[in-house]
């Protein structure tokens, strides 16, 4: 048979039309795959269709590709087309898609599907770009989206059944009615069991206990973790595919479950794990359950998918206050601290455009022409998000070293690789008030690049010069795990910078200079952000100095144990144990320090203490950009041209609330 030439089934307008397949039925799993390929306008599809969301799987050699046998449909038909009088062609497909189609293929009747691997001519950039731009609308137009997670594996059927039964019970209880800003606190109170006399609380607690009994064996034997670790959850393309259609289902082997039921079941399972020390949840405690196994529930991958989906569904339903997600927010959700992957770097951006509510405003268009480099597309996206979208925070994720195959990226452009380090300043802007305002209420101000150089790589921003870095600590805080010697070393290096700051005579804080410098001693190591279990992360208040003192005293006491023996050792150990029981060891201060992982303490010429990127060196400068919430560190490249390379985000004491605005604006050219 002849391999299909897509010119035989052309799209007259790739920005308006799509191809679909009608998958032929067969009761025999192993029989060859057959379909009819036809075209239709997307605005008014000739027949209802389902869209497939799946992982392509690893790249395979052509000899290892499977095939689907294809005839061309009669494009003049107003209903499901029948094969025209044409030859049968073959289309190569990956083994993962072949497996999916064999599981999804009906025994009777045809299944109409849109599948990117078959319905887009992947070798034609002129077609692929417009088709990719349509994908958001395409998945929204589908009657159903089938999320193919893969073939069955040991225990996967039981996991799917558990999602359905627990999710159905939670939905019947009415949990979705509590997903509002006004009622979410009631849900958390009921999940904590605060009022056992309340009927709704008792009913939710019963479902939580049922979920604990059902899922505990799957957590212990690893089958739940295996389900969460399926490759589909790591691919960037599947996010918009997951979010756009009201009727979306997970398919694993021959099992199906609505995605909302999984969301509800996951949440009630997390509630149950959070109650592990309460009666009825003993199945989560040692020796029955190794506590490290519960990590799979706390770090499960579906949360970011459901966050994007819920916000998009609310927007599509026209709910009051619904805004959807901007491209910058989507990139942050998927690539910061997350193992999200894409075959090509440009797909990290293109794969989200159909979901991003500001895609049209940003003016980014999918482009698969080989004349465009991956670096140029990532640069275009970063520039649009900063200059048009006003998202100066994009700069926080330009982190080093960059991926080797996009090293030509300008220093200020993120590569959006998997597992980027979170910014120390991360809030949910749609819910929480901002804690910092280093540039006051200013907005991004872009200045034309006047020098005859490559303007495509230069970002020109107005802002404020803070100071030049004079000293840096010997070590950056790259490992914030518990180790009293390491933590004492970090703090002793910071202490040296603090003492040097106190020796400087510049009145950087006016009459309060000495008092504020003393506060910087404990504010800077935590970025002036103090975390507690009750209040979350807030600006540090003056009483945090007490917790800092307890934390430091506890570290020193632990260190001194090594030099004691006999009764003195026992007495010191008893005192430490009592302080721990009384909550007087500065635990919250230590936890608050963790957000500064990867930062290096610095001191500026005028005596300001701060925390900058690990690569900060003397001679770097601290600046605040208009529209920015926090400062950044730059490295001068040419003082005459005011040209800098970008180093990274920073905390600098005494400039986080707009104090620097009296200095007057300058222009900074980043390359």
N, C-alpha and C positions, 0 to 999 in steps of 0.2 A: 504493500500500500504506500501511497505518497504522503509525505509530511505536509500538513496544511500550510498553504500560503495565505496569510491573512488578507491579501488583496482579493481573495475569492469571497471574503465576507467583510467588505469594507465598512468603516464608520464614515458616513458622509460628513459629519461634524463631530469630532471627538469630544467637543465641549458640551454636546447636547445629547448624544446617542451613546448607548452601551450595547454590548453583546451579552446574551444569556445562553445557558445551555438547558436543554430538557434531557435530564438523565434517564436513560431507559431502565425499566425495572428488571429484576432478576432475583429469584429465590436462592440462587447459587452464589455464595460469597466469592468463590474462586473464578467465576465466569468473567469473560473479558468485559471491560467497561465500554459502554456505548452511549452516545448522546447526539442530539441535534443542536447545532449552533445557529443562532439567529440574532438579528439586531432589533432594537426598539428604541424609541425616544424615551429618555428618562422621565421627562415631565408627565408623560401619559403612557406608562408601560402597557404593552399589548396584553400581558397576562400578569397576575400577581407572581412575585418571585421571592425566594429566600436568598440571603447573602451568607456566605461562609466566612467565618473568621478562624484562622488556623495558623500554625507555624509551618513554614516551608521545610524546616529541617535542615540538616547540614548540606552543603553544596556537594553534588554528586557528579560523577563522570557521565557523559551521555550514554555510555553503554549500560549504565546502571539505572537509567530512567525507565519508568513504566510508561505505558501509552494509554490514551483513551481514543477509541475509534469514533470518528465524527463524520456526520453528514451535515449538509447545509440546509437550513430551513427555508421555507418559502416566505420571503419577507413581505409578500403582499397580503398575507393572511391577517385577519383582525383578531384571531384567537391563537391558541397554542399551535404553532406551525408543525406541519408534517414534513418529513424529509422530502426535499425536492429531488428531481431525477438527476442526481449528481453522484460522482464517485464517493467512496468512503475514504476519508483521510485519517491520518494519525496526528495526535498532538502529544509530545513528550510531557510527562508530569512527574513530579518528585514522588518517591516512595511514600512520604508522609501523606500527600494528597490522595494517592491511590488507595491507601488504607482507609482514609476518611470516607472517600466515596463508596467504598465497598460496604462500610458500616452504615452509611446513610441511605444507600440505594434502597428504594422500596421494592417489595416483592411484587406489587401490582401498581399500575399507574405511574405516570412520569413525575419526576421531581424537578421543578424549574429553579435553577440556581444561578447566582452571580459568583464567580470565583476569579480572583485577580490573575492567577497563573494561567488560566485558559482564556478568559474574556478580554484581556489586554494583550496586545502585541508587545511583549516585553523588550523586543529588540528594536523597536521603533520609538526613539525619544520624542519625535513630533506627536505621536499618539499618546505616549505614556504620560507626558506632562499634563495635558488637559484631562486625561482620565483620572489621574491622581487627584487633581483639583476637584473632581466631581465626587470623590469617595465619601465625603461627609454627607452630601445630599443623597448619594446612592444608598448608603446604609440606613439613612432616615426613611427612604422610600420603600425599603424592603418590608414585606409582610411579617417577616421574622428573621432574626439573625441567629444562626447556629454556630455556637462557639465550640469548635472541635478541640478537645484537650488531648485526644489520643486514644489508642486502643486500651482495652481493659488490662489491668495488672492485678496482682494479688491484693485483695482488700478494697479495690477501687469501687466495686459495686456496692459494698457495704457503706463506704463513705458517701456515695451519691444518695443512697437510700436514707442515710442519717440526715444529710442536708435537707432532703425533702420533708421528712417527718417532723424534725425539730423546727424547720423554717415554717412549715404549715401551722404548727401549734403556736408559734410566736405571732404569726400574722393573724390567726384567729383571736389571740389575746388582745391584739390591737397596738402592737409596738410602733407601727409606722405613724400612728396618730400623735406620738410624742416627739417626732423629729421636727420640732419647731424651737425657736429660740426661747419661747415662753415656757414650754413644757419639758424641755430636755432635762432640766434639773429634777423634775418629778421622776423621770425614768431612772436616773442615777440613784435617787433616794430609795426607790422600790427595789432596784437591783442590790442595794446594800442591805435591804431588809430592815430599814429604819422603823417601820411601823407594822408589826406583825398582826395587829388587829384589823388592818386594812385588807379587804378582800382581794383587790388587784395586786397588792404586794405579795400576798400568799400564793396567788395563782402564778405570778411570775417566778417566785422562788421555786415552785413545784416544777415549772418548765426548766429552770436552770439545773435542778437536781437530776431531772430526766436527761438533760443534755450531758451532764457530767458522767452519768452511768453509761450512756451510749457511746460517747467519744473517748472516754478514758482508755479503753483497750486499744483503740486506733492510734492514740497518741503514744502509748507505751510501746506498741509493736512497730511503729514507724509508718503505718499506712497513710495516716493523715499527712505527715510530712512529705511522703512521696507524692501525694495528690497536689499539695501546694508547690512542690518543686517541678511540676511539669513545665516544659519549655515555653508553652504559650504565655505564661505569666511574665516572661522576661522580654517579650518583643514589643518595640515601640508602636509598630503599626496597629496592633490589635486594640489599642486604647480607644481610638475614635470608633473603631468597628464595634466595640463593646457598648459605647455610650449613646449612639444615635437612634436606635430603634426601641420602641416601647416594649416589644415582645422579643426578648433575648433569652436564650436558654443555653446552659452548659450541656454538652454532649460528651460522654466518656464511654467508649465501647458502645453498648446498646442502651445505656441509661441516659435519661434526660431529666433536667431539673431547671426550673425558672431561676434566673440569676438572683432575683430579689429574695427568694427563699434562702439561698446561700448566704446573702448578706445578713439576713435576720438571724440565721442559725449561728453564723460566726460571732455576731455581737453577743448573743446570749451565752455562747461558749466562753467568750472572754469574760463576761460577768461571772460565770461559774468559776473560772480559774482564779479570778480576783477574790473569791470567797473561800479559798481552799482551806482556811483554818476554822471555818464555821461548820456546824453540825450539818451533815448531809452531803458534804463535799470531800470526805476523807479519801476518796479514790484518787485525789490529786496529791496526796501527801506520801512521803517516804514511810515505810519501805515499799509501799504499794506502787508509788510512782516516783522515779528519779526526777527531781525538780528541774534539772536541765532539759528534760523532754518538753516541759511546758513552754519553752522558748519558741517552739514552732507555732504556738497559738498567738503569742504576743507579737511575733515578727511576721505574721502571715502576709502574703503578697496582695490580697484582694482589696485592702483598705483604700489604696490610692485609686484603684479602678472604680470602686463604688463612690468615692468622693467625687471624681470627675463625672460619673454617670448621674448621680443625684442632682448635682448642680446643673447639668445639661438638661435633664428631664424637667426640672422645675422651670427652666427658661423656656423650653419648648411648650410647656403647658400654660405659659403666661402667668405664672404665680407672681404675686406682688413682691417686689424686692429681689427677684431672681436675676442674676447677672451672668451666669456661666463663668468660664475660666479664660483669662487672657493667655496668649502663647507663653509669656514669661512664667506665669504661674504653673502651667502644664509642664514646662521643661523642668521647673524646680521640683514639682511633685514626682517626676519620673526618673530624674537623673541624679538627684542629690540624695546620697545615702541609699540608693536603690540600684539593683543590678538589671537595668533596662538596656537592651541591646538593639543594634541596627546593623544591617550588612554594610550600608554606605553611610558616611557621616552626614550627608545632606538629608537622609531619611529621618534623622533625629528631629529635624525641623519639619520636613514635608509630611511626615507621618502624623503630625498633630494639627495641621492647618485646617482640616475639615471640622475639628472640634473647637479650635480657638475662636472666641467671639470677636477678636480684633484682627483676624487674618486679612480682611479686606482693607481695613485702615492701614495696616502695616505695609500692604502692597507686595507681599512676598508671593511669588508664583512658583510652583514646582517646575524645575528645569533639569532635565536629564541629558542635555547636550554635553558632549565630551569637552567642548571648549570652555565650559565652566568648571573650575576646580572646586574640590570640597571646601577648601579654605575660603574661597571667594563667596561661597553661598553661606557659610557660617558667619562670615564677616557682615554680609548684607543683612542677615537676620539680626545679629547683635546690634548693628547700627539702627535698624528700624525700631527695635524694641526700646532703645535708649532715646533716640532723637524724636521719633514719632510717638511712641508709647510712654515716654517719660520714666522708664524703668531703669534708673541708675543702679539699682540693686543687681542688675545683670552682671556688673563688674565683679561682684563678690564671687562669682563662679568661674572667673578666669584664673585658674589655678595651675600651678607648675609642679612637675614638668608636664607639658602638653603631650598628647599622643604623637608618636613618632611620625606617622604618615600625614600629619597636618602641622608639622613644626613651623611651616611658613606663616601660620596664623599671626596676625598682629598681637602684641602682648596683651591687649585689652579684651580680646575676643575669647569667650569660653569655647572649649571643644565639645562640651556637653557629653563627656564620656560617662560611663556608668560609675556609680559610687563616688560622686564628687563630695567633698567635705562640706557639711552644712555651714552656713554663715552663723557666726555667734549671735547675730541679731536676726532671728526668725520669728515672725508673728503671722497670724492669720488676719490679713488686712481687712477682710470683709466682716470680721467679728470683733477683733481686739483693737483697742486704741493704740496708737504708736507710742513708744516709750522714749524714742530719741528724735531730735529735730536739729541736727547739726547745721543744716542750711536754713533754718527757720521755716517759713512757709513759701520759700522760693520754688520755682519750677525749673526744669531742665532748660538751659540756654545754650544753644548750639551756635558756634561762631565759624564763619567760612575759613578754610585753610588757605592762607595767602601766599604760601611759599611754593615755588615751582617744583614740587616733588609729587610722589604718587599719592594723590589725595584719597584713593580708594582704601588705603590702609591706615589713614589718620583719623582719629576722633578728636574733635575740637570742642572743648567744653569750658564754660565760664565757672569760676569758683573762687575759693579763698585759700590763700597760703597760710598754713598754721605755723610751721617751724621746720627746721632741719634736724634730722636725727644725729645726735652726737655720740652716743654710746648704745651698745646692745648687749644683752646678756650672752654669756658663753653658750648656753644651750637654748634651743627652742623646746617648747613643751609638747613633744611629739607623742609621748606615752603618758596618759593621765590615769592609767590603772593604779590600783592601790599599791604603794611601795613607800614606806615612810622615809627611807633614805633618799629616794628620788624626789619626793615632794619637798623634803627639807632642803635639798640642793637647789631646786627651783626657787623656793622662797628666799634662800640666802642670797642667790644672785639678784633677785628683785630687791632685797634689802640693800645691797650695795648701790644699786641705781637710786633707791630712795634716799640714801644718805648723801649721794652726790647731788640730788635735787635740792635737799635741804641746805646745802652749802651755797647754792646759787642765790644771787641777790636781786634778780629781776622780780618785780612785784607783779607776777602774771595774773594774780587774783585780787589785786588791789590790797586793801587793808586785811583781807581774809587769807592772804597768800599762805602763811604758815599753817593755819588751820586746815585749809583745803589740801595742801601738800601732805599733811598727816593723814587725811582721809584717803588720798590717792594710794597710799600704802596698801590699803585693803580693798579699795574699789577697783583698781586696775587689774589685779589678778583674776577677777571674775567679770571683767567688762562692765562693771557697775550694774550687773543683773543678778539678782539673788533669787534662787529657786527654793520653794518649800512644797511639800506634798499637798498642803492645803490651798495655797494661793497660786501655785505655778510660778512662772518667772515674772518678777516685777523689778522696778528700779530699786537699787539698794538704798536703805534708809540708814541714818546714823547709828542705830542700835545694832547693825550688822557687825560693827567693830567688836562686839562682845563675842559673837560666834567665831570671828576671825581669831580672837585671842584664845578661845577654847580649842580651836582646831590646831593652832600652833603649839599650845601647851601639850595637847595630846600627842602630837608628833614627837616633841622633845621627850615626853615621858616614856614613850615606846622605845625611843632611841637609847635612853638611859638604862633600860632594863638589861641591856647587854653588858653593863658594867657593874651590875649588882649580883649578889648571891645570898644564899641563906635566908634569914628572916627579913632582911631588907628587900630582897627580891619578891618574896611572898607578899609583903605589905604593899609594895608598889603595884604589884599585879592586882591585888584586891582593890586598891584605890581606882585603878583603871577600869576594872570591871564595874564598880559602883558608878563611876562617871558615865560609863556606857549605858547602864540601865537607866540612869537619870536623864539621858539624852543631852549630856554636857560635853560632847567631844567634837562639836563643830561639824557634824555630818552634813548638814545642808550647805555649809560653806564649801566643803570638799566637793559635793555634787555640783555646786555652782561653778567651780573651776573647770569642769570638764568641757564646757562650751568653748574654752580658749585653747583646746587642743590644736596643735599645729602653729601656735603663735609664739613669737619671741619678744620678751620685754625690751623696751627701749626707753631712752632718755633724750629729750631734745635739748638744743642749745640754751633755751630759756628756762629749762627745768621742768618740762611737762613729762609725766610718766605715761607710758602707754604699752599696748600690746599690738605688734604688727605681724606680718607674715614671717614664716621661718627664714625666708631669704632676705630679710631686712638687714642693711649694713649702714654704718656711719656714712653720712653724705646723702642718703635718701631724704626725701621731703614728705611731710604730712600735709595733705590738702583736704578740703571739703568742696565737693561739687554742688552747684546749684541743683536743687531737687533731690539731693542725697540726704539720707538719714544718719549716716555714719561717715567717718573720714576714710581716706585711702592713702597708701604709701606709693610714691612714684620715684623713679630713678632718673636724674637728669642725663640727657644724651647730648643736648646742645643748648647752652644757656642763651646764645644769641637768637636762636629760633624758638626758644621756649618749648623745646621738644623733649618728651619724656617717654620712658617705657613704664609700663604698669607693673607693680609688684604685688599688690593685694589689699584686702580690706584691713582696717585697723580700728582699735579703740584708743582714744587719746583723752586723757582726763582734762576736764575743764573746757571742752569745746563741743560737748554732745547736745547742748540745748541752744545753740545759736550764738554763743558768746563771741564767736570769731567774726561775726558779720560786720563789725565796725572797721575791720581791716581793709575793706575795699576789694572789689572783684578784680580778678586777673583771668587771663586766658591760658589754658593748658592744652598743648597738642600732644596726644598720645599716639604712639606708633608701635 
